[in-house]
């Protein structure tokens, strides 16, 4: 399986996916920590993948999304964005709505 197929498979398995440096328990950068904290505070049940432990995945995601930095948040298989976009959406209450909708809850 090539890395693009692997990414599509990961995005197909879970409604909310965060590609980050480290993991939610031990994030390896401040942006990844903030991104996972925002998702948790929205009540999100999300899968996370550590791009530092998988260089092929890290490069493959950059090609897949045309987005050069991490973290990268996907909801319903669509790229939402990185930490700055997530923060903006969170402050407007929109991230909470996206999470609730993805999890089949009323926002």
Residue frames as a rotation matrix with the C-alpha (Angstrom) as fourth column:
UNK 1
0.587 0.810 0.000 0.00
0.810 -0.587 0.000 0.00
0.000 0.000 -1.000 0.00
UNK 2
-0.340 -0.718 0.608 1.44
0.639 -0.651 -0.411 3.38
0.690 0.249 0.679 -0.92
UNK 3
-0.858 -0.108 -0.502 1.37
0.488 -0.472 -0.734 6.31
-0.157 -0.875 0.458 1.49
UNK 4
-0.781 0.624 -0.011 -1.52
-0.583 -0.723 0.370 8.06
0.223 0.295 0.929 -0.30
UNK 5
-0.074 0.749 -0.659 -3.68
-0.093 0.653 0.752 4.93
0.993 0.117 0.022 0.06
UNK 6
-0.471 -0.190 -0.861 -2.63
0.782 0.360 -0.508 4.68
0.407 -0.913 -0.021 3.72
UNK 7
-0.987 0.118 -0.111 -3.75
-0.059 -0.900 -0.432 8.29
-0.151 -0.420 0.895 4.32
UNK 8
-0.434 0.878 -0.203 -7.10
-0.668 -0.162 0.727 7.68
0.605 0.451 0.656 2.59
UNK 9
-0.106 0.347 -0.932 -7.58
0.371 0.883 0.286 4.53
0.922 -0.316 -0.223 4.70
UNK 10
-0.758 -0.230 -0.611 -6.82
0.651 -0.195 -0.734 6.45
0.049 -0.954 0.297 7.93
UNK 11
-0.898 0.437 -0.059 -9.22
-0.434 -0.899 -0.050 9.25
-0.075 -0.020 0.997 6.97
UNK 12
-0.283 0.819 -0.499 -11.89
-0.470 0.335 0.816 6.69
0.836 0.466 0.290 6.11
UNK 13
-0.441 0.015 -0.898 -11.62
0.556 0.789 -0.260 4.93
0.705 -0.614 -0.356 9.48
UNK 14
-0.348 0.220 -0.911 -12.36
0.858 -0.318 -0.404 7.90
-0.379 -0.922 -0.078 11.71
UNK 15
0.582 0.677 0.450 -14.54
0.793 -0.595 -0.130 10.98
0.180 0.433 -0.883 11.26
UNK 16
0.928 -0.322 0.189 -12.05
-0.355 -0.919 0.174 13.26
0.118 -0.228 -0.966 13.03
UNK 17
0.614 -0.788 -0.047 -8.32
0.784 0.616 -0.083 12.79
0.094 0.014 0.995 12.43
UNK 18
0.900 -0.430 -0.072 -5.44
-0.400 -0.880 0.257 14.91
-0.173 -0.203 -0.964 13.72
UNK 19
0.550 -0.835 -0.008 -2.01
0.677 0.451 -0.581 14.47
0.489 0.314 0.814 12.19
UNK 20
0.929 -0.152 0.337 0.36
-0.317 -0.795 0.517 15.93
0.189 -0.587 -0.787 14.75
UNK 21
-0.107 -0.985 -0.135 3.87
-0.355 0.164 -0.920 15.92
0.929 -0.051 -0.368 16.17
UNK 22
-0.930 -0.173 0.324 3.75
-0.366 0.351 -0.862 13.42
0.036 -0.920 -0.390 19.02
UNK 23
-0.450 0.840 -0.303 0.40
0.578 0.532 0.619 12.32
0.681 0.104 -0.725 20.44
UNK 24
0.349 0.675 0.650 -2.32
-0.035 -0.683 0.729 13.98
0.936 -0.277 -0.215 22.56
UNK 25
0.911 -0.032 -0.411 -0.76
0.406 0.246 0.880 12.66
0.073 -0.969 0.237 25.78
UNK 26
0.169 -0.928 -0.332 2.80
0.476 -0.218 0.852 13.69
-0.863 -0.303 0.405 24.84
UNK 27
0.950 0.194 0.244 2.71
0.306 -0.429 -0.850 16.36
-0.061 0.882 -0.467 22.12
UNK 28
0.110 -0.992 0.054 6.07
0.937 0.122 0.328 17.25
-0.332 0.015 0.943 20.60
UNK 29
-0.797 -0.350 0.492 5.27
0.474 -0.867 0.152 20.86
0.373 0.354 0.857 19.69
UNK 30
-0.832 0.436 -0.343 3.15
0.035 -0.577 -0.816 23.65
-0.554 -0.691 0.465 21.10
UNK 31
-0.523 0.658 -0.542 0.86
-0.852 -0.379 0.361 23.84
0.032 0.651 0.759 18.06
UNK 32
-0.463 0.319 -0.827 0.11
-0.087 0.912 0.401 20.11
0.882 0.258 -0.395 18.23
UNK 33
-0.844 0.136 -0.520 -0.58
0.537 0.231 -0.811 20.42
0.010 -0.963 -0.268 21.96
UNK 34
-0.739 0.571 -0.358 -2.97
-0.396 -0.797 -0.456 23.32
-0.546 -0.195 0.815 21.41
UNK 35
-0.473 0.554 -0.685 -4.75
-0.755 0.146 0.640 21.54
0.454 0.820 0.349 18.55
UNK 36
-0.532 0.273 -0.802 -5.37
0.307 0.944 0.118 18.37
0.789 -0.184 -0.586 20.56
UNK 37
-0.865 0.227 -0.447 -6.49
0.396 -0.239 -0.887 20.42
-0.308 -0.944 0.117 23.60
UNK 38
-0.656 0.656 -0.374 -9.03
-0.717 -0.696 0.036 22.32
-0.237 0.292 0.927 21.47
UNK 39
-0.386 0.507 -0.771 -10.43
-0.427 0.643 0.636 19.07
0.818 0.574 -0.031 20.08
UNK 40
-0.686 0.086 -0.722 -10.66
0.574 0.675 -0.464 17.57
0.448 -0.733 -0.512 23.56
UNK 41
-0.859 0.365 -0.359 -12.45
0.060 -0.625 -0.778 20.64
-0.508 -0.690 0.515 24.91
UNK 42
-0.467 0.720 -0.513 -14.97
-0.872 -0.282 0.399 20.27
0.142 0.634 0.760 22.06
UNK 43
0.148 0.486 0.861 -15.64
-0.617 0.726 -0.304 16.72
-0.773 -0.487 0.407 23.27
UNK 44
0.390 -0.036 -0.920 -14.17
-0.891 0.235 -0.388 15.30
0.230 0.971 0.059 20.08
UNK 45
0.514 -0.322 0.795 -13.43
-0.025 0.921 0.389 11.61
-0.857 -0.220 0.465 19.77
UNK 46
0.768 -0.283 -0.575 -10.51
-0.641 -0.336 -0.690 11.72
0.002 0.898 -0.439 17.35
UNK 47
0.763 -0.625 0.164 -7.76
0.630 0.776 0.023 9.57
-0.142 0.086 0.986 15.97
UNK 48
0.739 -0.596 -0.312 -4.25
-0.581 -0.800 0.150 10.99
-0.339 0.071 -0.938 15.98
UNK 49
0.803 -0.568 0.181 -1.16
0.585 0.694 -0.419 10.00
0.113 0.443 0.890 14.06
UNK 50
0.546 -0.711 -0.444 2.39
0.027 -0.514 0.857 11.01
-0.837 -0.480 -0.261 14.96
UNK 51
0.987 -0.159 -0.016 4.11
-0.033 -0.105 -0.994 12.37
0.156 0.982 -0.109 11.85
UNK 52
0.333 -0.922 0.196 7.49
-0.943 -0.323 0.084 12.44
-0.014 -0.213 -0.977 13.62
UNK 53
-0.086 -0.352 0.932 7.55
-0.442 0.852 0.281 8.66
-0.893 -0.387 -0.229 13.98
UNK 54
0.217 0.236 0.947 6.65
0.678 0.661 -0.320 8.11
-0.702 0.712 -0.017 10.30
UNK 55
-0.475 -0.506 -0.720 8.69
-0.087 -0.787 0.611 10.28
-0.876 0.353 0.330 7.88
UNK 56
-0.918 0.179 0.354 6.95
0.393 0.291 0.872 8.71
0.053 0.940 -0.337 4.86
UNK 57
0.059 0.988 -0.143 3.54
0.998 -0.055 0.027 9.68
0.019 -0.144 -0.989 6.28
UNK 58
0.071 -0.099 -0.993 4.82
0.425 -0.897 0.120 13.17
-0.902 -0.431 -0.022 7.11
UNK 59
-0.813 -0.424 -0.399 5.94
-0.179 -0.471 0.864 13.82
-0.554 0.774 0.307 3.52
UNK 60
-0.768 0.564 0.304 2.95
0.615 0.516 0.597 11.99
0.180 0.645 -0.743 2.05
UNK 61
0.129 0.849 -0.513 0.54
0.902 -0.315 -0.296 14.26
-0.413 -0.424 -0.806 3.92
UNK 62
-0.276 -0.300 -0.913 2.26
-0.026 -0.947 0.319 17.38
-0.961 0.112 0.254 2.62
UNK 63
-0.991 -0.093 -0.095 1.73
-0.103 0.077 0.992 16.06
-0.085 0.993 -0.086 -0.92
UNK 64
-0.539 0.842 -0.012 -1.81
0.833 0.536 0.141 14.83
0.125 0.066 -0.990 -0.17
UNK 65
0.306 0.746 -0.591 -3.07
0.864 -0.479 -0.157 18.06
-0.400 -0.463 -0.791 1.38
UNK 66
0.042 -0.433 0.900 -0.77
0.655 -0.668 -0.353 20.63
0.754 0.605 0.256 -0.24
UNK 67
0.878 0.187 0.441 -0.40
-0.231 -0.642 0.731 21.93
0.420 -0.744 -0.520 3.34
UNK 68
0.176 -0.964 -0.201 3.23
-0.162 0.173 -0.971 22.21
0.971 0.204 -0.126 4.52
UNK 69
-0.601 -0.473 0.645 2.86
-0.626 -0.222 -0.747 22.29
0.497 -0.853 -0.163 8.29
UNK 70
-0.152 0.517 -0.842 1.55
0.505 0.773 0.383 20.20
0.849 -0.367 -0.379 11.18
UNK 71
-0.582 0.499 0.641 -0.79
0.188 0.850 -0.492 19.69
-0.791 -0.166 -0.589 12.91
UNK 72
-0.815 0.480 -0.323 -3.37
-0.465 -0.210 0.860 19.01
0.345 0.852 0.394 10.20
UNK 73
-0.579 0.712 0.398 -6.99
-0.215 0.337 -0.917 18.44
-0.786 -0.616 -0.042 11.18
UNK 74
-0.857 0.405 -0.320 -9.36
-0.242 0.232 0.942 16.46
0.455 0.885 -0.101 8.98
UNK 75
-0.517 0.788 0.336 -13.08
-0.327 0.181 -0.928 16.17
-0.791 -0.589 0.164 9.62
UNK 76
0.561 0.776 0.289 -15.10
-0.091 0.405 -0.910 13.86
-0.823 0.484 0.298 7.41
UNK 77
0.310 -0.538 0.784 -12.06
0.845 0.533 0.032 13.28
-0.435 0.652 0.620 5.23
UNK 78
0.644 -0.036 0.764 -11.69
0.480 -0.759 -0.440 17.00
0.596 0.650 -0.472 4.44
UNK 79
-0.451 -0.853 -0.263 -8.74
0.823 -0.283 -0.493 19.13
0.346 -0.438 0.830 5.51
UNK 80
0.736 0.618 -0.277 -9.91
0.676 -0.651 0.345 21.78
0.032 -0.441 -0.897 7.98
UNK 81
0.601 -0.608 0.519 -6.45
-0.211 -0.747 -0.630 23.27
0.771 0.269 -0.577 8.50
UNK 82
-0.298 -0.829 -0.474 -3.72
0.475 0.302 -0.827 23.75
0.828 -0.471 0.304 11.03
UNK 83
-0.406 0.057 -0.912 -3.54
0.912 -0.027 -0.408 25.24
-0.048 -0.998 -0.041 14.49
UNK 84
-0.957 0.019 -0.289 -4.18
-0.005 -0.999 -0.051 28.88
-0.290 -0.048 0.956 13.46
UNK 85
-0.584 0.789 -0.189 -7.33
-0.413 -0.089 0.906 28.00
0.699 0.607 0.378 11.51
UNK 86
-0.204 0.486 -0.850 -8.49
0.653 0.714 0.252 25.69
0.729 -0.503 -0.463 14.29
UNK 87
-0.703 -0.125 -0.700 -8.00
0.664 -0.470 -0.582 28.48
-0.256 -0.874 0.414 16.86
UNK 88
-0.917 0.376 -0.132 -9.98
-0.398 -0.851 0.343 30.93
0.017 0.367 0.930 14.74
UNK 89
-0.327 0.824 -0.463 -12.82
-0.149 0.439 0.886 28.40
0.933 0.359 -0.020 14.26
UNK 90
-0.355 0.125 -0.926 -12.76
0.825 0.508 -0.248 27.52
0.439 -0.852 -0.284 17.97
UNK 91
-0.895 -0.055 -0.442 -13.03
0.303 -0.803 -0.514 31.16
-0.326 -0.594 0.735 19.05
UNK 92
-0.709 0.672 -0.213 -16.04
-0.665 -0.537 0.518 31.63
0.234 0.509 0.828 16.74
UNK 93
-0.171 0.642 0.748 -17.68
-0.626 0.515 -0.586 28.44
-0.761 -0.568 0.313 18.04
UNK 94
0.435 0.353 -0.828 -17.45
-0.898 0.233 -0.373 26.85
0.061 0.906 0.418 14.59
UNK 95
-0.585 -0.686 -0.431 -14.98
-0.617 0.722 -0.312 24.10
0.526 0.083 -0.846 15.50
UNK 96
-0.752 0.386 0.535 -17.39
-0.348 0.457 -0.819 22.87
-0.560 -0.801 -0.209 18.17
UNK 97
0.303 0.918 -0.256 -20.15
-0.706 0.036 -0.707 22.74
-0.640 0.395 0.659 15.53
UNK 98
0.115 -0.345 -0.932 -17.97
-0.882 0.397 -0.256 20.84
0.458 0.851 -0.258 13.06
UNK 99
-0.878 -0.473 0.065 -17.05
-0.433 0.731 -0.528 18.31
0.202 -0.492 -0.847 15.76
UNK 100
-0.442 0.791 0.423 -20.66
-0.406 0.244 -0.881 17.89
-0.800 -0.561 0.214 16.89
UNK 101
0.431 0.608 -0.666 -21.87
-0.857 0.044 -0.514 17.44
-0.284 0.792 0.540 13.32
UNK 102
-0.224 -0.631 -0.743 -19.14
-0.781 0.572 -0.250 14.89
0.583 0.524 -0.621 12.53
UNK 103
-0.982 -0.174 0.069 -20.09
-0.175 0.720 -0.672 12.90
0.068 -0.672 -0.737 15.63
UNK 104
-0.507 0.851 -0.136 -23.79
0.385 0.365 0.848 13.03
0.771 0.377 -0.512 14.81
UNK 105
-0.378 0.356 -0.854 -24.70
0.874 -0.167 -0.457 15.34
-0.305 -0.919 -0.248 17.69
UNK 106
0.637 0.590 0.497 -26.82
0.680 -0.733 -0.001 18.45
0.363 0.339 -0.868 17.57
UNK 107
-0.446 -0.868 0.218 -24.57
0.679 -0.487 -0.550 21.48
0.583 -0.097 0.807 17.75
